[in-house]
Amino acid sequence: MTPSKAQTWGGWALTGLVVLFLVTDGAMKFMNLQQVRDATGQLGWPQSLDHTVGAIELGCLVLYAIPRTAALGAVLLTGLLGGAIASHLRVPDPLFSHTLFGVYVGLMAWGGLWLRDAKLRALMPLRR
């Protein structure tokens, strides 16, 4: 069953939002910005890991952005976002704006992929 044009466009729109956000986030980790250093320190991570985390994030994102490897990229991004959620749970960050932000991005990533990939919809159908 092929997706409708609306599903395909909606899926690519969600995918585009995820890619735009994560490219920006990953690139900022390489820019040595004070805000990034402060956020890393507040989460209890050494600032020396910024480049490593940024490289992992961008690598997973490349896999997600390529249609042939998008499912693998989504799985890897889910793991990365889970780590971000766990990091925010360790500190007294606001629940809905900081801690659950990884959940929101993950839902958009999988939602975009689900909308544009008939094989994924067949594997994980919505039931009425």
N, C-alpha and C positions, 0 to 999 in steps of 0.2 A: 504494500500500500504506500503510494508516494504521498509526501506531504503537500498540502495545498500551498498556493503562493503566499497566503497570509501566514501560515505556519513557518514556511521557509524564511520569509522576511522577518517575522518576529523572532525566530531562532537566531538569525544572523544579527539582529539588533541587540539581543541579550548578550550574544557572544562578543559583539563589538564593545559593549559597555564593560564587560569583564576584562577584555584585552586592554582597553584604554586605561582602566583603573590599575591593572597589574603591571602594565608597561611603565606607567608613571611611578608606581610604588617601587618597582624593581630598579628603575633608573635613578630614583632619588637616593637609593642606598649606595650608589657609586659616586654621588656628587659631593659627599662629605659636608652635608648641610647640618647646621647646628640643631635644627628641629629633629632630624633623624637621629643624631647622636643623643639628644635628650630623651627621645622616645625609647631608644634602645636601652639607655641607662635606667629609665623608669621601669622597664619591664624586667630588669635584672640581668640583661644579657651584656656580654662584653662588646664594646664598639668594634673590636677587631673582626667580629663576625658579620658586620654589615655587608661587606662585599660578597662573602660566601652565601649568605641568605639571598642576596639580590641575584647572584648567578643561578642559584637553584630555582628561584622564582621565575626568572626569565627563561630558563631551560624548560621548565614544566609548561610555561606559557607558550613557547614555540610548539611543543608537542600538541597542546590544546588547540592552537590556531590552525594547524594543518589538518584538513578534514580526514585524511587517512589515519592519523594518529591521535585524533581528538579524544577518543574514549580513554586511551592511556594517559593523555595529558590531564583529563578531568579527574581521573583517579589520583594522579600525583598531586594535582592542585588541591584536592580534597584533603590529602594528608598534610600538605603545607598549611592549609587554612585551619585544620585541626590543631596543629602546633601553635598557630597564632591565637586561637581560642584558649588553649591551655595556658599560654603565656599571660593572657589578660585575666584569666581566672586567678592567677597567683597574686595579683596586685589588686588594690581596691578600685578598679576601673568601673565606670558605669556599665550596667548590663546590656541595655538595648543599643547604645551608641558605639561602644567599644568592643565588649566581649562577644556579642552576637554578630558583629559585623562580618566575621568570617563565614558565619552561617548564611547570611544574606548573599554574599558573593558566591558561595558554593551553590546555593539554590539557583542563582542566576546562571552560573556556568552549566550546571546540569540541565536546567530548564531550557536554555538555548540549544544545547546539544540534543535534548529530547525532541524539541520542536522541529529540528531540521534533519534528524536522522531516523528514518523509518525502521531500521534494524534495532535501534535502541528502544523505540516505541513498542516494537514487537516483543522485545525482551522484558520491558517494564511497562505493561499497558495500564492505563487508568481504567478502573472498573466503575460502572454506573450502578 
